Amino acid sequence: MRKALVSASLLTLLIAVFAATASATPAATGSAACTPATNIEAIVDDSGSMTVTDPNKLRVQAMDLLIQTLPPTTTLGAVEFGSGIEAIPGIYEGQPAANTLFPPEPIQPNSAAMLGALKANINADNGATDYNGAFAKADADDPSSQARIFLTDGGHNEGTYNEAHLAHNVPTYVIGFGGITSPEDKARLKKIAADTGGKVYELEDASQLQAVVNSIGAQLTCKTPPRQFTDELAQGQSKTHSITIGPKTHSLRVTLTWAQPGDNFKLTGLRIKSHGKLVAVARPQKASKPKKLKVTVAGKSSTFTVLKVTHLRPGTLQFAVKAAKVSGGTVKVTTQVGGEGS
C-alpha cells in the first residue's frame, strides 16, 4: 500500500514537471522568433557639423543602400533634423528643427523619388542638434512605424531633452559618430536604444555608416546577420576570404562599401570547394563540371556594390576583394556576406 502511494505521488510529480516544461517551451520559442518590420522611419541628422564629419554624404549613400536592399513592399519614410534656423524678418522665413524628406510609402515604385529627395535636401544646413524636434516630426509623419533608424553626429544641444523617443516607443537603432565624445551624450544615445529595445552603434567616423545601416536592414527584415570583412587595399591589390556554405543556403547577398566616390572595388574568383574538390565557380571553363555560380548585380552606387550569388552548393565559398580603382595609398573597403532568406 505504501509503495502504491509513493508511486502515485511520483507519477503526479512527473506529470506536473512535464506540464510546466511543455507550457514554457512555446513562450521561449516565441520570444526568439523574428517578425520582419514592414514600416520603417529613418531620422537623419543634417546639422551644420555634418560638413566636417560627413563631407561625402555617406549618410545619403547609406540610405540609398537601404532603399535598394529592403524588400520593395516595405514602407519607408524619412525626416532630416538639426535645430532649425531662425527667421530674419523680411529676408528669410526660417526653418523648423525637422523636415520631411519623403513621407512613409512603399519603396516601389517610389525609390527614385526617395533618393532624389535625399540628394536634394541633405546639405548640412539645419543648424544645431535638436532630438526633441527630430522624434516629434518622425512620429507625426509615421505614427504607425514599427522601427526607426536614428543617425546623428552630435549630442542634443537645444534645451532639455524630453525623452521624446518614448512618445512612440518602437525599436530604435541608434548610430552615433564623429562629434559625439561626452559621456552624457553617449549615455543618452545608449538610453534611447535600450528604452526602445533597439541597438546602439558607436562609430569613430562616417566611413562605416553604409555597412552599419546594411546590418540594421538585415536585422529589421530577419535576414541572416552578415559576416563582415574589412580590408585596406592599394591599387590593384586583392584580399581573399572564405565562408562555409550549408546545405540550406541557396543564395547570398554580398555588399561592398567604401568611402570615396572615385574609388571602385570588385569581387573576383568566386568558387566553392567541397572536400578539396572544386564543385562550383562563377566562370567555369567547361559546360559540365564544375557547376556555375550565378552572380548578378542587385544594387550599385558610387560607394557601394550589392551582388546576389545563387546556384550555391554546400562547401567553402572563396572569393577575392580587389581594388580596381583607388584615389591613392591604401583605401578601406568593407565586405558583408549574408543570407537572402529569413
Secondary structure by P-SEA (a helix, b strand, c coil): caaaaaaaaaaaaaaaaaaaaaaaaaaaaaaabbbbbcbbbbbbbbccccccccccaaaaaaaaaaaacccccbbbbbcccccbbbbcccccccccccccccccccccccaaaaaaaaaacccccccbbbaaaaaaaaaaacccccbbbbbbccccccccccccccccccccbbbbccccccaaaaaaaaaaaaaacbbbbbbccccaaaaaaaaaaaaaaccccbbbbbbbbcccbbbbbbbbbcccccbbbbbbbbccccbbbbbcccccccccccccccccccccccbbbbbbbccccccbbbbbbccccccbbbbbbbcccccccbbbbbbbbbbccc
